[in-house]
């Protein structure tokens, strides 16, 4: 039973991101490089957050302290990675001048939304991996949570929240980069504000003396509502529309009819 729970929660958390990586990034070496580099920048933000938590001894037991500064460091390193990508545009243009058989296309450089999407997914995958890897290790057994009175929904809630944050980081990357490119600073404020909001909502999952039961739905439902709004904004920002969706569906349907 524990193995089934392990694989089920793993597929919930990483199934959609793995599909996104497989179909949109894996065949393009340049996108893979950007994905890995963005993940490295997220790791640097985690390192600084850990150093700050370790240095400020009186506040080590205050979870909200570490959470707030972790969000701030993540957004700061998202900004630094944006600056790095813009500085490296000329070099990426030269790297992209290869044969089409290698699946590296110059349009990836000219269409900045692609790089924003890839870097956001890199942030999200590393964030999700570090947030749930220890939970997955415990999930494999022996035994299962809930036996000693803990909530039996902890693993499931963790998986859905991990998926939520991975997708949010992907959409946040698109909005953040576009906000800096077009000087739409409300987008940057939206990204930082919603990141802080959804992260703080996860504090409701920690039982306290005044709140003995974790409030998983109070964090999951608002988190996915923010995900829906952010996804629509990112879709529109990247140039998407209902007309494009209908056109793509029509083309695919016509191709299937021919086949």
C-alpha positions in Angstrom: 0.0 0.0 0.0 2.8 2.4 0.8 4.4 1.8 -2.6 1.1 2.6 -4.3 0.8 5.8 -2.3 4.4 6.7 -3.2 3.9 6.3 -6.9 0.5 8.0 -6.9 1.7 11.1 -5.1 4.9 11.2 -7.2 2.8 11.1 -10.4 0.5 13.8 -9.1 3.4 16.1 -8.2 5.7 15.5 -11.2 3.5 14.0 -13.9 2.4 17.2 -15.6 5.8 18.9 -15.2 7.5 15.8 -16.7 5.2 15.9 -19.6 5.9 19.6 -20.2 9.6 18.8 -20.1 9.3 15.8 -22.4 7.2 17.5 -25.1 8.6 21.1 -25.0 12.1 21.0 -23.7 13.8 17.6 -23.9 14.6 17.6 -27.6 16.2 21.1 -27.6 19.7 21.3 -26.1 19.5 25.0 -25.6 16.3 24.8 -23.6 17.8 22.0 -21.5 20.8 24.2 -20.7 18.5 27.1 -19.7 16.4 24.8 -17.6 19.4 23.5 -15.7 20.9 27.0 -15.2 17.6 28.3 -13.8 17.4 25.4 -11.4 20.9 26.2 -10.3 19.9 29.8 -9.5 17.0 28.5 -7.5 19.5 26.4 -5.5 21.5 29.5 -4.8 18.5 31.3 -3.4 17.9 28.2 -1.2 21.5 28.4 0.0 21.2 32.1 1.0 17.9 31.4 2.7 19.6 28.6 4.7 22.5 30.7 5.6 20.2 33.5 6.9 18.2 31.0 8.9 21.3 29.6 10.4 22.8 33.0 11.2 19.7 34.4 12.9 19.6 32.1 15.9 16.7 33.7 17.9 14.3 33.3 14.9 15.2 29.8 13.9 12.0 28.4 15.4 9.8 31.0 13.6 8.7 29.3 10.4 7.2 32.5 8.9 10.6 34.2 9.2 12.3 31.6 7.0 9.4 31.5 4.6 9.2 35.2 3.9 12.9 35.6 3.3 13.0 32.5 1.1 10.3 34.0 -1.2 12.3 37.2 -1.3 15.5 35.4 -2.2 13.8 33.3 -4.9 12.4 36.4 -6.6 15.7 38.2 -6.3 17.5 35.3 -8.1 14.7 35.1 -10.7 15.6 38.7 -11.4 19.4 37.9 -11.6 18.7 35.0 -13.9 16.7 37.4 -16.2 19.6 39.8 -16.3 22.0 36.9 -17.1 19.8 35.7 -20.0 19.5 39.2 -21.4 23.3 39.6 -21.2 23.8 36.3 -22.9 21.5 36.9 -25.8 24.4 37.4 -28.3 26.1 34.2 -27.2 22.9 32.3 -27.3 22.3 33.5 -30.9 25.6 32.1 -31.9 24.9 28.8 -30.2 21.6 28.6 -32.0 23.2 28.8 -35.4 23.2 25.0 -36.0 21.4 22.6 -38.1 17.7 22.1 -37.6 18.3 18.4 -37.0 19.7 19.3 -33.6 16.4 21.0 -32.7 18.0 24.4 -31.6 16.1 27.2 -33.4 16.9 30.9 -33.4 13.3 31.7 -32.7 13.9 30.5 -29.1 16.1 33.5 -28.6 13.9 36.0 -30.4 10.7 34.8 -28.7 11.6 35.7 -25.1 8.5 34.0 -23.8 10.0 30.6 -24.5 13.1 31.3 -22.4 10.8 32.7 -19.6 8.8 29.5 -19.7 11.8 27.3 -19.6 13.4 29.2 -16.7 10.2 29.3 -14.8 9.8 25.5 -15.2 13.4 25.1 -14.0 12.7 27.1 -10.9 9.5 25.1 -10.3 11.0 21.6 -10.8 13.9 22.3 -8.3 11.4 23.9 -5.9 9.1 20.9 -6.1 11.9 18.4 -5.8 13.3 19.9 -2.6 9.9 20.4 -1.0 8.6 16.9 -1.4 11.7 14.6 -1.8 11.9 13.9 2.0 8.1 13.4 2.1 8.3 10.8 -0.7 11.2 9.0 1.0 9.0 8.6 4.1 6.0 7.7 2.0 7.6 4.5 0.7 7.3 2.9 4.1 7.4 1.1 6.4 4.0 2.0 7.8 2.0 5.0 6.7 1.0 8.4 8.2 -2.2 8.6 10.2 -1.4 5.6 12.5 -0.4 7.8 15.4 -3.2 10.3 15.0 -1.7 12.4 12.3 -3.7 13.5 9.3 -4.0 10.8 6.6 -4.2 13.5 4.0 -0.7 14.9 4.5 0.9 13.1 1.6 -1.9 13.8 -0.8 -2.0 17.5 0.2 1.8 17.7 -0.2 1.7 16.3 -3.7 -1.0 18.7 -4.9 0.7 21.7 -3.3 4.0 20.7 -5.0 2.3 20.5 -8.4 0.7 23.9 -7.7 4.0 25.5 -7.0 5.8 24.0 -10.0 3.1 25.3 -12.4 3.0 28.6 -10.6 6.7 29.1 -10.9 6.4 28.4 -14.6 3.7 31.0 -15.1 5.4 33.4 -12.7 8.5 33.2 -14.9 6.6 34.3 -18.0 4.9 37.2 -16.2 8.1 38.3 -14.4 10.3 38.4 -17.5 7.6 40.1 -19.5 7.1 42.7 -16.8 10.8 43.6 -16.9 10.9 43.6 -20.7 7.9 45.8 -21.2 8.3 47.7 -17.9 5.0 46.5 -16.7 5.9 46.7 -13.0 2.4 45.6 -11.9 3.3 42.1 -13.3 6.4 42.0 -11.1 4.4 43.1 -8.1 1.7 40.5 -8.9 4.3 37.7 -9.1 6.0 38.7 -5.8 2.6 39.3 -4.0 1.0 36.0 -5.1 4.2 34.1 -4.4 4.2 35.4 -0.9 0.4 34.8 -0.5 0.4 31.2 -1.6 3.6 30.4 0.4 2.1 32.0 3.6 -1.1 30.0 3.1 0.9 26.8 3.5 1.5 27.8 7.1 -2.1 26.8 7.7 -1.0 23.2 7.2 1.1 23.3 10.4 -0.8 22.2 13.5 -0.6 24.6 16.5 -2.1 24.8 19.9 -4.9 27.0 18.7 -5.3 25.0 15.5 -4.7 21.3 16.3 -5.9 20.1 12.8 -4.1 21.2 9.6 -6.2 23.2 7.2 -5.1 21.6 3.9 -8.1 22.8 1.9 -7.6 26.4 3.1 -4.2 26.4 1.3 -4.9 24.1 -1.6 -8.1 25.7 -2.9 -6.8 29.4 -2.8 -3.5 28.1 -4.3 -5.2 26.6 -7.3 -7.4 29.6 -7.8 -4.3 31.8 -7.9 -2.8 29.2 -10.3 -5.8 29.5 -12.6 -5.7 33.3 -12.7 -1.9 33.3 -13.1 -2.1 30.7 -15.9 -4.6 32.8 -17.8 -2.5 35.9 -17.4 0.6 34.0 -18.6 -1.3 32.6 -21.5 -2.5 36.0 -22.6 1.0 37.5 -22.0 2.6 34.9 -24.3 0.2 35.9 -27.1 -2.3 33.1 -26.6 -6.0 33.5 -27.3 -9.1 31.4 -27.8 -8.8 31.9 -31.5 -5.3 30.3 -31.4 -6.7 27.4 -29.4 -9.5 26.8 -31.9 -7.1 27.0 -34.8 -4.7 24.6 -33.3 -7.5 22.1 -32.5 -8.9 22.5 -36.1 -5.4 21.8 -37.6 -4.9 18.7 -35.3 -8.4 17.4 -36.2 -7.8 17.9 -39.9 -4.5 16.0 -39.6 -6.2 13.1 -37.8 -8.8 13.0 -40.5 -6.2 12.8 -43.2 -4.4 10.0 -41.3 
